[in-house]
Amino acid sequence: MLTVFPKFAHLRTVTMLTGLFCATAFLTPAFADEIRADSASALTNWQAALKSFQQAGASLGEAKPDRARIELAASSTNLASPYSLMATQFATQLDSAIATSSDPKNPKRVKAVVKLCAELRAYDVAVRLQTAASSAEELADDLTYAWRLFEAGNLKAALAEYKRKLAEETVDTFADYYREQIRLAEQRAGHQTNVQFSLDLVRLHYLKGLEEKADSLSAVQELYRVLPHAADATQGVAVVEAMISRLTVLGDEPGRDAWEDKLLTDFKTQTEACANVRLERGLRAFTGKDYPKALTLLRQVCAEYPDALAYGDAQYSLALVLQQQGKFDEAVAEYGKIFPSKVRDHDLDPEKSDDCKNYRHRAALRIAECYAAKADFTQALSYAEQARDRYTFVSYCKTCLAENKAFVEGRIHELREALAKQSPAVKSN
């Protein structure tokens, strides 16, 4: 079964490689050639950055910090955002490491340089410097040594280190993690073209964050490397979606947008994936208060992908945009489309692990808000009561259920009081 990553870095709280190995059957030749040839484009800004960072690390390995400093200074000027900022930060770390001591063999300075080389993804240099300067006991005490061995390609040594850690571990969480790393180290060499293995490697190694902090840049490198080996469009979409997610986390907006464009262009028949891209773009526009763009994108999802899972979030968000603009009648009409639709209220919300989507329940409450804003408390009360009695809130979380019940009851009470205070003439209108 293909691992499914969370769909990008969802904004749904409003509701929601060093190179290519070969071409693949599902990718058109133009797609594969474009990725290879256009290394300076937004699709591969990350690759230029990674190459520059590793060159700086190589200079440190040759005891040439001035050359590393020049490389990072050039990168801070020439690389695209966010990688230029990363280069600036690495340059600051380098200055701090060098300032520790004028002696290149000073243990504190070596430790700082090793750490920087690892962050530059020059793991071969980091391992070489660390091994030369540390005793066996010191290496055993370093929580990141096994990770560095793995990333440097010394899988045999990494495997031995992870097995040693597992034998000494008493915490179940870390023991389970070390078992996973052992499996990954054992299978890595023989699964270079296995897409599912690479997706697991990203999820269980690069993003786990138990040894090193989550490493989205290395994850993108692995995903890009394995992409040409995807056997079909389903695998290809899974890899590209994971790349988009990691580029989003990195803050590489041009890269994210470029890969979204490629998904829309090269996987047109994958309706769920395409609908999700347009939904995410609509939600980003909504968050940025670009309401015209948000409405256009969200309407597109609703019109072109009525059977996609993204439809529910798109339809709800479309109505929410109109509500926030004060277009209450239009918002009510759009919320109303949710009730007879095929949306699944019981689907889990990926942003709220204990909550379900509850589209109809939330739509009823929003309609109540719209009518209350118009001082039509009769209709507002009716929809609030429907939210309680007809479109009931569902959740696997007892606390969530209790909090929602209290909220809805409180809202109904407020609306009843507002209706009672309203003059008979207003009520009749």
C-alpha positions in Angstrom: 0.0 0.0 0.0 1.4 3.4 -1.0 2.1 5.7 1.9 0.0 8.8 1.7 1.5 12.0 3.1 -0.6 14.8 4.6 -1.7 16.9 1.7 1.0 19.6 1.6 1.2 21.8 4.6 -2.5 22.4 5.0 -3.9 25.8 5.7 -7.2 24.1 6.5 -7.6 25.6 9.9 -9.9 28.0 8.1 -12.3 25.1 8.5 -8.3 22.8 6.9 18.8 14.3 -4.5 21.7 14.7 -6.1 20.2 13.8 -9.5 17.9 11.8 -11.6 18.7 8.2 -12.4 16.5 7.4 -15.4 13.2 8.3 -17.2 10.0 6.6 -16.3 7.0 5.3 -18.1 4.5 7.7 -16.6 6.5 10.9 -17.1 6.6 12.4 -20.5 10.1 12.9 -22.0 9.5 16.6 -22.0 8.9 16.5 -18.2 12.0 14.5 -17.5 14.1 16.6 -19.8 12.8 19.8 -18.3 13.7 18.8 -14.8 17.2 17.9 -15.9 17.8 20.9 -18.0 16.2 23.6 -16.0 18.3 23.3 -12.8 18.3 27.0 -12.3 14.5 27.3 -12.2 12.3 27.4 -9.2 11.8 23.7 -9.6 15.4 23.1 -8.4 16.4 26.2 -6.4 16.9 23.8 -3.5 19.4 21.8 -5.6 21.6 24.8 -6.3 21.5 25.7 -2.6 22.4 22.1 -1.5 25.3 22.0 -3.8 26.6 25.3 -2.5 26.2 24.3 1.1 28.1 21.0 0.5 30.9 22.9 -1.2 31.3 25.1 1.8 31.4 21.9 4.0 34.1 20.4 1.7 36.2 23.5 2.2 35.9 23.2 5.9 37.0 19.6 5.6 40.1 20.8 3.8 40.8 23.2 6.6 40.0 26.2 4.4 37.4 28.2 6.4 38.1 31.4 4.4 37.0 29.6 1.2 34.0 28.3 2.9 33.2 31.8 4.1 33.4 33.1 0.5 31.2 30.4 -0.7 28.5 31.1 1.9 28.8 34.9 1.3 28.2 34.4 -2.4 25.3 32.1 -1.7 23.7 34.6 0.7 23.6 37.0 -2.3 23.0 34.7 -5.3 20.7 32.0 -4.0 16.9 32.4 -4.1 14.9 32.8 -1.0 14.8 31.1 1.5 18.2 29.5 0.8 20.0 32.9 0.8 18.9 33.4 4.4 20.1 29.9 5.2 23.5 30.7 3.8 23.7 33.8 5.9 22.9 31.9 9.0 25.5 29.3 8.1 28.1 32.0 7.6 27.3 33.4 11.1 27.7 29.9 12.5 31.1 29.6 10.8 32.3 32.8 12.2 31.2 31.7 15.7 32.9 28.4 15.3 36.2 30.0 14.1 36.0 32.5 16.9 36.0 29.7 19.5 39.8 29.2 19.1 42.7 30.1 16.8 43.8 26.4 17.1 42.0 24.3 14.4 42.4 21.2 16.6 40.7 22.8 19.6 38.0 20.3 20.7 35.4 23.0 21.1 36.1 24.4 17.7 36.2 21.0 16.1 32.8 20.2 17.6 31.3 23.4 16.3 32.8 22.8 12.8 31.5 19.2 12.8 28.0 20.4 13.7 28.1 23.0 10.9 29.3 20.5 8.3 26.3 18.3 9.2 23.9 21.2 8.9 25.5 22.0 5.5 24.7 18.3 4.6 28.4 17.6 4.1 28.0 14.5 6.2 31.1 12.7 4.9 33.2 15.7 6.1 31.4 15.8 9.5 32.0 12.1 10.1 35.6 12.2 9.1 36.4 15.2 11.3 34.3 13.9 14.2 35.9 10.4 14.1 39.4 11.8 13.9 38.9 14.0 16.9 36.8 11.8 19.2 37.3 8.7 21.3 35.1 5.7 21.0 33.3 6.6 24.2 32.6 10.2 22.9 31.3 8.8 19.6 29.0 6.5 21.5 27.6 9.3 23.6 26.8 11.5 20.5 23.1 11.1 19.8 23.6 12.2 16.1 26.6 10.0 15.2 24.5 7.1 13.8 22.5 9.6 11.7 25.6 11.1 10.3 27.0 7.7 9.4 23.8 6.9 7.6 23.8 10.1 5.7 27.5 9.8 4.8 26.6 6.5 3.1 28.4 4.3 5.7 25.4 2.0 6.2 27.4 -0.8 7.7 28.7 1.4 10.5 25.3 3.1 10.9 23.6 -0.2 11.2 26.1 -1.3 13.9 25.6 1.9 15.8 21.8 1.7 15.7 21.9 -1.9 16.9 24.1 -0.8 19.8 21.7 2.0 20.7 18.7 -0.4 20.5 20.4 -2.8 22.9 20.9 -0.1 25.5 17.5 1.7 25.0 14.8 1.5 27.7 12.3 4.0 26.3 9.8 2.3 24.0 9.5 5.3 21.7 13.2 5.4 21.0 13.5 1.6 20.8 10.8 1.6 18.1 12.6 4.4 16.3 15.9 2.5 16.3 14.3 -0.6 15.0 13.0 1.5 12.0 16.4 2.9 11.4 17.9 -0.5 11.4 15.4 -1.7 8.9 16.1 1.4 6.7 19.8 0.9 6.9 19.6 -2.8 6.0 17.3 -2.1 3.0 18.7 1.1 1.8 21.2 -0.2 -0.7 18.8 -2.7 -2.3 15.9 -0.2 -2.6 17.4 2.7 -4.5 14.6 2.6 -7.1 11.7 1.7 -4.7 9.4 4.6 -4.4 7.6 3.3 -1.4 10.9 2.8 0.4 11.9 6.4 -0.3 8.5 7.7 1.0 9.1 5.6 4.2 12.6 6.9 4.4 11.4 10.5 4.3 8.6 9.9 6.8 10.5 7.7 9.3 14.0 9.1 9.0 14.2 12.6 7.7 11.0 13.9 9.3 10.9 12.0 12.6 13.0 14.5 14.5 14.3 12.1 17.2 18.0 12.4 16.4 18.3 15.4 14.2 15.6 18.0 13.7 13.3 17.3 10.8 15.3 17.7 7.6 13.1 18.9 4.8 16.0 19.8 2.4 17.4 16.2 2.5 13.9 14.9 2.2 13.4 16.9 -1.0 16.7 15.5 -2.3 15.6 12.0 -1.7 12.1 12.5 -3.3 13.6 14.2 -6.4 16.1 11.3 -6.8 13.5 8.6 -6.7 10.8 10.4 -8.7 11.9 9.0 -12.1 11.4 5.5 -10.7 7.7 5.9 -10.0 5.9 3.1 -11.7 2.7 4.9 -12.4 0.9 8.2 -11.9 -0.3 7.3 -8.4 3.3 6.9 -7.2 4.4 10.0 -9.1 1.7 12.1 -7.5 2.6 10.8 -4.0 6.2 11.8 -4.5 5.4 15.2 -6.0 2.9 16.0 -3.2 5.5 15.1 -0.6 8.0 17.4 -2.4 5.4 20.2 -2.3 4.9 19.6 1.4 8.6 19.8 2.2 9.2 22.9 0.0 6.3 24.6 1.8 7.9 23.8 5.2 11.2 25.2 3.9 9.5 28.4 2.9 10.4 27.9 -0.8 7.3 29.5 -2.2 8.5 29.7 -5.8 9.5 26.0 -5.6 6.2 25.0 -4.1 4.3 26.9 -6.8 6.5 25.4 -9.6 5.9 21.9 -8.5 2.2 22.5 -8.1 2.2 23.8 -11.7 3.9 20.6 -12.8 1.4 18.5 -10.9 -1.5 20.3 -12.6 0.2 20.0 -16.0 1.5 16.4 -15.9 -1.1 14.7 -13.8 -4.3 16.2 -15.2 -6.2 12.9 -14.8 -5.4 12.7 -11.1 -8.5 14.7 -10.0 -8.0 14.4 -6.3 -4.4 15.7 -6.5 -5.4 18.6 -8.9 -8.4 19.6 -6.8 -6.2 19.7 -3.8 -3.6 22.0 -5.4 -6.3 24.4 -6.4 -7.9 24.2 -3.0 -4.6 25.0 -1.3 -4.0 27.9 -3.5 -7.5 29.2 -2.8 -6.9 28.8 0.9 -3.5 30.6 0.7 -5.2 33.5 -1.1 -7.9 33.5 1.6 -5.3 33.7 4.3 -3.5 36.5 2.5 -6.9 38.3 2.2 -6.8 38.2 -1.6 -10.5 37.5 -1.6 -11.1 37.9 -5.4 -8.4 35.3 -6.1 -9.6 33.0 -3.3 -13.2 33.1 -4.6 -12.0 32.3 -8.2 -9.9 29.3 -7.1 -12.5 28.0 -4.7 -15.3 28.2 -7.2 -13.1 26.4 -9.7 -12.7 23.5 -7.3 -16.4 23.4 -6.6 -17.3 23.5 -10.3 -14.7 21.2 -11.7 -14.2 18.7 -8.9 -17.6 18.2 -7.2 -16.8 14.6 -6.4 -13.3 15.2 -5.0 -12.6 15.1 -1.3 -11.5 18.7 -1.6 -15.0 19.8 -2.5 -16.2 20.1 1.1 -13.3 22.3 2.2 -13.6 24.4 -1.0 -17.4 24.9 -0.7 -17.2 25.7 3.0 -14.3 28.1 2.5 -16.0 29.8 -0.4 -19.0 30.6 1.8 -16.7 31.7 4.6 -14.9 34.2 2.3 -18.3 35.7 1.4 -19.3 35.8 5.0 -16.2 37.7 6.0 -16.9 40.2 3.2 -20.3 40.8 4.7 -22.1 39.2 1.8 -24.4 37.3 4.0 -27.1 36.3 1.5 -24.5 34.9 -0.9 -22.7 33.2 2.0 -26.0 31.5 3.1 -26.6 30.3 -0.4 -23.1 28.8 -0.6 -23.3 27.2 2.8 -26.6 25.8 1.8 -25.1 23.8 -1.0 -23.2 21.7 1.5 -26.4 20.0 3.0 -27.5 18.1 -0.1 -23.9 17.4 -1.3 -21.9 14.2 -1.0 -19.5 15.7 1.6 -18.6 13.2 4.4 -19.0 14.7 7.8 -17.3 11.8 9.5 -14.0 12.1 7.6 -11.1 13.0 10.0 -9.8 16.5 9.8 -5.9 16.1 9.3 -5.4 19.4 11.2 -7.4 18.2 14.2 -6.7 14.5 14.9 -9.6 14.1 17.3 -12.2 15.9 15.2 -14.1 15.0 12.1 -14.9 17.4 9.3 -18.5 18.1 10.4 -19.2 20.1 7.3 -23.0 20.3 7.7 -22.8 21.1 11.4 -20.4 23.9 10.9 -22.3 25.2 7.9 -25.5 25.4 9.9 -23.7 27.3 12.6 -22.2 29.7 10.1 -25.7 30.3 8.5 -26.9 31.1 12.0 -24.1 33.7 12.2 -25.1 35.2 8.9 -28.7 35.6 9.9 -27.8 37.0 13.3 -25.6 39.6 11.5 -28.8 40.6 9.6 -30.8 40.6 12.9 -32.9 37.8 11.6 -32.9 35.9 14.9 -35.8 33.6 14.0 -33.8 32.1 11.1 -30.5 32.3 13.1 -32.1 30.3 16.0 -33.6 27.8 13.5 -30.2 27.0 12.0 -28.4 26.9 15.4 -31.0 24.3 16.6 -30.5 22.3 13.4 -26.8 22.3 14.2 -27.7 20.8 17.5 -30.5 18.4 16.5 -30.2 17.5 12.8 -26.6 18.0 11.8 -25.0 16.8 15.0 -21.4 17.3 15.8 -19.3 14.1 15.8 -15.9 13.5 17.3 -13.7 10.8 18.8 -12.7 13.3 21.5 -15.0 13.4 24.6 -13.7 16.8 25.5 -14.4 18.1 22.1 -17.9 16.7 22.2 -18.5 18.4 25.6 -17.1 21.7 24.5 -19.1 21.8 21.3 -22.3 20.9 23.1 -21.7 23.7 25.6 -20.9 26.2 22.8 -24.0 25.3 20.7 -26.3 25.4 23.8 -24.8 28.8 24.7 -25.3 30.1 21.2 -29.0 28.9 21.1 -29.5 30.6 24.5 -28.1 33.9 23.2 -30.2 33.8 20.1 -33.4 33.1 22.1 -32.7 36.1 24.3 -32.0 38.3 21.2 -35.2 37.1 19.6 -37.2 37.8 22.8 -35.9 41.3 23.0 -36.7 42.0 19.4 -39.9 44.1 18.8 -42.9 42.2 17.3 -42.7 44.5 14.1 -39.1 43.4 13.4 -40.0 39.8 14.1 -42.8 39.8 11.6 -40.6 41.3 8.9 
